Amino acid sequence: MIRYAFLLIMAVNCLTGYGQTIDAVHDAGVSRELAQLRKQKVKDLRYDLHFSIPRDKHTPVTGEGRIRFRLDAPTEIVIDFREAADKIAEVRVNGKTAAYTFRNEHIFLPAKLTQAGENAISVRFTAGDQSLNRSDDYLYSLSVPDRARTIFPCFDQPNLKAVFALTLELPAEWVGVSNTRVTKEEKHADRKTLHFAPTRPLSTYLFAFAAGRFEQRTYRNEGRTLTAYYRETDPQKVAQLDTIFRQSAAALDWLEAYTGMPCPFDKQDFIILPGFQFGGMEHVGATLYNDTQLFLGPNPTPDEELRRIQLIAHETAHAWFGNLVTMDWFDDVWTKEVFANHFSAWITEPLFPSVNHKLQRMRTFFASALSEDRTPGTNAIHQELDNLRNAGLIYGQIIYNKAPVVMGKIIELMGEDAFREGIREYLCTYAYSNATWDDLIHILDRHTPEDLIAFNDAWVNRKGMPIIRFTPRGNTLEIRQKDRYAPGIVRPQRFAVTLAAKGQTDTTLEVNLRDSLVRLTLPFAPERVLPNTDGRAYGLLIPDTASRDWLLAHWHETTDETTRLARLMLLHENYQACLIPDALWLDALMNGLRAETNPLLFSTITSYISTPLRALPSALREGPEEGLLRLSASHPQRSSRQRLLRMLIHSAAAPATLAHLYAIWHDRSEPLLNETDYTDLAYSLAVRLPDRSDSIVRTQRTRLTDPDRIRRFDFISRAMTPDTAALDTLFRSLLIPENRRIEPWTSALFGWLNHPTRERHAVRYIRPALDALRDVQRTGDIFFPRDWVGALLRNHRSPEAYRTLLDFIDANPGYPPLLLNKVWQAAYPLYRANGEVENEN
C-alpha cells in the first residue's frame, strides 16, 4: 500500500504528460486559459455550416463554415481544428483572404485582421472522420466533450453558446437529421440539399447531425410530435417504438410539470443506431441511442425494461439540465449528469408502479458508485480539468451514480419542496446560458437553513468513501468514521441501525453521523448491531464480527426488501474489502438465490456470484454450477431463470455445465434466450471448447439475418479462434486506431482476447495495451479509455499480471492522473487478488 501511495503522490504532483507549454493559451487542445480568454471577448456567436456528404464512406466530407461574432476591440482569434493543416483549404476574415498560422490544433488569426463590432470568419475545410462515425450507408456526428473541433473549425468550449444554421448536401435517397427541422429541401439528380432552421443557443458538443439510410416513424399525441429514425429490421423490435414514444412523451410531461417550464427546444427526435458508443447522447432535437438499449428481446427482464425507461428519461431530462442550462466548464459535467440520473429515477416511478423504486435506486446509484469508490482510482465528484482534451476522463460511476446519492442527501437535508423551488430558480436564472455547481449550491443554500456549503465540500470536493465501523460495548454503540484519503474528514449522513438480542424486541435507531466518533446509549445490550436498515448509508460499513457472521447466515431471511438489499450490499462491500472468505460468501449468495422472490434483488445476487464462483478450484466448481443450473430450470420466475442462464453463459466452466449449455445452443431449445443470448453463448462455448470453435462460429453466423448484427458478429468472432498466433495478430491490429473505430465492438472483442481461460497467454497483452492507452484516449470517445482498460484487466488475477501493471506505472512516473485513475479502477480485481486490499484493512 505504501508503494501505491507513493506512486499516486508522484502522479498528482507531475505534469499531465501531454506536452504542456508555458503559454497554455496556445497549447494543443482547449486549455482553460484559452476558454476563459475567448469567453471574455467573443459575443453573439453564430455558425453557418455546410457539409457535403458523399455516398462512399472513404471519400472525404468537405465543408464550409462561417463564424460570426462581435468584438469590443481587435484581438487575436484562436479557432480550434484538430485535423492536419492540409485539411484547411481557405480562410477568409471579413471578406478577405487571410494569412493565418496553424499549429497545436489551432488556426491563429492576428488581431490586425479583426475589428471592433461584427466579424465574420469563413473556412473551407475537409472534415475529420474521427467524430463522424461513418459506415457504409450512414453516418452520425458525436462531438462530446471537445470533438466538434475534429469535424469543423470552431470555438469548442461549453460556455461559448452559439446559434447554428446547418445545410447538408447528401445522396438523394438518404435521410438527414439535425437539431432543428428541415425548412427547405432541394433536389439535383442523385443529390439533395437540406436546409435546417437556426437553433437556439447551443454549446458545440450539443450540435449534431446524422445522415443515411434510415427508416422513420412519427408519433403524434396531445400536441406532441416525436420522430424516430432507425435501421432495425426485426418487426418485433420495431413494434417497440410505440412503447418508446409513450415513455419519451411521459418523461417530457413529468419534466414540464416539475420544472414549471415547457420543453425548452422545439423538437425531440431521436436516432437509434447499431454500435453506438454510449447508451444515449442528448443532442438537442436529435438524441442518439444505442439500439440494444432501446430494442429489447422478446422476453425482456425487469432490469432491461427499467434500464430502457431510465435511459430515455435521462436523455430527456438533459433538455433542461445540460442543454438549457449548461455547465460552464467540463469539470462540472456532473452537474448535468446528476440531474439526468436523479430525475430519471423519479420519472420512472409512475410508469412502473409495482416496482420497489427505493430498491432500484440503491441498486443503480449506490452499488454502481461503490464499484469505483472502493478502488485506488477513486476520485472526487468535482475534478480539476486543465484542458478539454482530458474531459472524457472525468466521466465514470462517481459522476453518474455517486452524484445522485449525494443529491438525495441534499434533498433529505432541504426537503423536497425547498429543493424544487431552488431548481426552478436555477433554471430561470441560467436559461440558455451556463452555470457552475457552486452557482447552484448558492441558490439551494438560500432555500434552507442547513449548511450546504460545508456539506458540499465534504461530499463533492473530496475523493473517497467513508469507512464506518460499528462496535457495541454493552449498552453503548461506538460508530467510528474514517477516510482513507483525508484523515479527519467527516461526511455527514443519516441512516438507521437495528439492535437485536434474545428476549428483546428488535429496535431501530436513527443515526445522525456528524463526527468521526459517535457514541450512542442503547436501550439494552445488543447481541447484534445491524447497520443501514433503511439503505440510506453510503460507504464501507463494517459491523462487529458476531453481527457480520449472523448476517452471512440470515440476511436472506429479512422480510423487508429494502433492508434485505441493504444487508446484501453491506456484505458485498465487506467481501470486496477481503473481510469475508470466498467460500462463505458463495454460500450466503446461494442461500439467497434459493429464497429470493424479488426479481431485482435476484438479479443483484446473480451479479455478485461470478467472483466467488471463479475463485473456487476447478474441482469444486461442479457442485455449485449444478445447483445454479437446477435453479435456472426450476425457479418460479421467468426473469430469474433467464438471469441465471445469462450468468452461466459467461461464467460456467465445469464440463457438465458446458455440455448442458452446448446442447441448449445446438438445439436452440431454450425459449428464454434471445438472439443476442445465443450469440453470446456461441462466443463462450467457442472459447471454452476450442476443438469445436470453428464449427460453432460458422453455425452461429448462419443463424443471423440482420446485416448490422452480422457485421458485429464478423468483427467480434475473430477472437474465438484457438490459434494463439492469430490472436496475437488480432491484438496487434487493435493498436491501430482505424481498426477500433466501432468502440463497443472493440471492447467486446478485447474482453474475449483476455478471457479467464486465456489469462496466462493474455498477460503479454497488458503492457502494450497500457502503452497504447493515451492513443486510445486521443482517438476514441469519452468512455473508450475506461472500456479499453476494463476489457484488458478485469479478468486477470495472477501475480505476473500485477507485476506487469506495476512495472508500467513505475516506467511512467508522470502519467496523467485522470488516466491513471481509469487504470486503477479497472485493475481492482487484480489489485484485490494480490493482497493489496487486505493491507488497507
Helices and strands as residue ranges (DSSP letters): H 2-13, G 24-26, H 32-41, E 43-52, E 62-71, E 77-80, G 85-87, E 88-93, E 96-97, E 101-103, E 106-109, G 111-113, E 117-126, E 138-140, G 148-150, E 163-171, E 175-178, E 182-188, E 191-196, G 204-206, E 209-212, E 215-221, E 224-230, H 235-238, H 241-259, E 269-273, E 280-281, E 286-290, H 291-294, H 302-317, E 325-327, G 330-332, H 334-351, H 357-361, I 362-366, H 367-373, G 388-394, H 397-397, I 398-402, H 403-414, H 416-429, E 433-435, H 437-445, H 452-459, E 466-473, E 476-483, E 493-500, E 507-513, E 517-521, E 528-531, E 540-542, H 545-554, G 555-557, H 561-576, H 582-595, H 599-615, G 618-620, H 622-634, H 638-651, H 655-667, H 675-688, G 690-692, H 693-702, H 707-716, G 717-720, H 724-733, G 737-740, H 743-753, G 756-758, H 759-771, H 773-779, H 784-793, H 799-811, H 817-826, H 828-833, H 836-840
